[in-house]
Amino acid sequence: MQEMLTYIDLQGKVITADALHCQKDTAALIIEGGGDYILGLKGNQGTLHDETKLYIDDCVASEDIAVETAQTKEKNGGRIETRICYKAPSIDWFENRADWAGLSCAFAIDRIFETPTGISSERSYYISSLDAQPADLLRLTREHWKIESMHYQLDVSFSEDDCRILSANGQKTFNVFRKLALAFHKNYISGINTKTKPSVRHNMFQALLSNDILLKVLSAAFTVS
């Protein structure tokens, strides 16, 4: 990733990355290029992760500390997902702050999933060079999730990671076709007026079995509303 950052225009851009890329050199390259960053935190940054987790968890649990928050709620199929962003009131507590170029805030996001089988939740932690409002931080991390979700679908539904094509141009061409097919199926599924919508993988299988469904998928892609 650090090599890639030297080839692209970072001016005015916000780079989001998961914990694998939460590195001081990566943050420095982004700031030097005129961009900003949001980096996920996990165990690979032990001290920073542990201190951030401890501080934000204490702030959220305390009734005496005002924590800026933002919340969204979405219903997808039979699942309701609530996301809550908690922005740390300060990062003055972090002794090694100067080692991270541009570091301006830390925040956490709770994701609460409600399904017919029960409720589950998880909390993720982030650092950023943006001293932004929680609503903006929530939106930006959500955009990152959309990209990860697409690549997950390409792997799970299309087995992209198992592709044995050796040609770089061949890989690029098939990647375009997979993304196009994924967009066609998702567009078709979004228009199905049923309480429970099929998964992309299931819909692909149905299109293989039935030319009628395949034609409906293609027709929906070229229908102008």
N, C-alpha and C positions, 0 to 999 in steps of 0.2 A: 504493500500500500504506500509506503514512504517513497518508493521510486515512482509510482504512478502519480503522486502529488506534484512531482517536479515537472510533469508534462501537461498539466491542465491549468486553466485559468481559475484561480481561487478567489479573485477579487470579488468581494461582496457575496460570496457563497457561504452556505452553512453546511459543513461536512458532518454527517452523523455516522457513527461506527460502533460496533459492538465491543465487548470487553477485550477481545483479542488484540484490537488496535489501540487500546488505551495505553499509550506510551508517550513519554515526555518528548521524544524526538518527533513523533507524529504531530503532537500539539504545536511544537515549535515551527514545523514546516508550514502548517496551516496558517498560523499567525503571520509568519514571514511573507506568505503569499497573499495576505490581505483578506483572508477568510476568517470564519469562526467555526467552532467545533462543539459537538455534543457527543461525549464518549461514555459508553456504558461501563459500569464498574462491577468487577467480580473479584474472585480470590487471587487472580494474577497480580493485582495491585493490593497486596495484603493490608499494609498500614493505612493507605488512603481509603480503601473500601471499608475497613473495620471502623475507622474514625468517622467516616461519613455516615455509615449505618447507625452507629451509636448515637451520634449527635442528632440526626434527623428523627430517629425513632424516639429519642427522649423529648424532642421538641413537639412532635405530633401527640405524644401521650400526655404532655404537660398541659394543665389548664391555665398556666400563668404566662405562657409564651405564645404570642400571636404568629401563626404560620400562614403565609399566603397560599391559597389553594385554588384549584380549578377542577371542574368535574364534567365528564361527558357520559352518556349512556346510549348504547346501541343495541338493537335487537336483530340478531341474525339467525333466521330459522327458528329453532326452539331455544336458542341461547341468548341470554341478556348479559352484555358485558359492560360493566361500569369501570371507568378509569378516573382516578383521582391523583392529581399532581400536588406534591407538597414541596414548596421551595424553602430551602434552609434560610433562616433569617440572616445568617452571616457566615462567612468562611474565615473569619479572623482566627478561629481556633486551630486552623490547620498550619502547623509549624513550617512545613515544606512547600507552602503555597508558591513561593518565588521560583521553585524548580519547574513549575508548570506554566508555560508561556500563556499569558492572557487569561488565566483562570479567574473567573468572576462569580460563579455560583455553583452550588450543588443542589440537587433535588432528587426526589424519589417519586415513583409512580406505582400506585396500587392498581392491580387489575383484578376485578371481582367477577367471577363467572357464575351465572345462575342457569342451571339446566334442570330438566325434569328429575334428574337423579340426585340433585343436591347443589351445594354452593362450595366453590373453591376460590382461593385467592393467592396472589403472589405480589411481592414488592421488589421493584428493581431500582437501582441507584445510578445516578449519572453526575458527571461534572461537565461544565460548559464555560466557554469564554463569553457567552451571551448573558448579560444581566437583564433577562427578559421577564415578562409577566408569566405566571404559571400556565395561563391559557395558551400562550405562544409555545412554551416548552412542551406542553402536552400535544399540540398540533404537530410540531416538528418530529417528535419521537413517534407519533402515529404514522407520519409519512415514511419514516424509516421502516416501520413494521410492514407497511404495504409492499415495499420493495422486497423485504425478506419473505413475505407471504407469496409473492409471485415466484421467486426462485424455489421456494418449497414446493409449490404446485408443479413447476417445471420438472423437478426431480421426482416427486411422488407420482404424478399423473403421466408424465412423459418419459420417465427414467433417463433424464438428461445426463446425469452423472455417470451412467453406465454406457453412454454412447462411445463406440469404438472407432469412430471416424478419425483418421489421422490428419487429414487436411485441415488447416486452419480456416480456409475459405469454406470448406464443407461444414465445419462446426458452426461458423457464423451464419451460414444460409439456413441450416436446420434450426438454429436458435430463433431466427426470425419467423420461420414457419410455425414453430411450437408456440411462440408468443401470440401469433395471429390466431392459431387454433384455440388457445386458452381464452383469448378475448372473445371469439365467436361463441364458445360454450358458456362463458360467464354472462354474456349479453343475453343469450337465449334463456338461461336459468333464471335471470333476474325478472324476466317477463312471464314466468309461470305463475299462475294465480292459484297456488295451492298452499296449504298451511305449512307443509314440510317440503322443502325444495331438494332435489337430488344433488349429490356432490358432482364435481367436475368429472371425476373418474367414472362414476356411475353413468353419467350422461354420455360420456365418450363411448362406453361399452354399448349403451342402448343405440347410439348412432351407428355403431358397427353392425348391429343386428338388424336394424331397420332403416331402409332408405327413406322412409317417410319422415322419421325423426331427423335424419341427416339433412334432408331438404329443408325442414323447419329451422334447424340450426343455421343453415346458410342463408335462408330467407330473412331470418331475424337480423342477421348481420348487415344486410343491405336494405332494410326497411327504414325509411326516413319518417320519423314521427313529427 
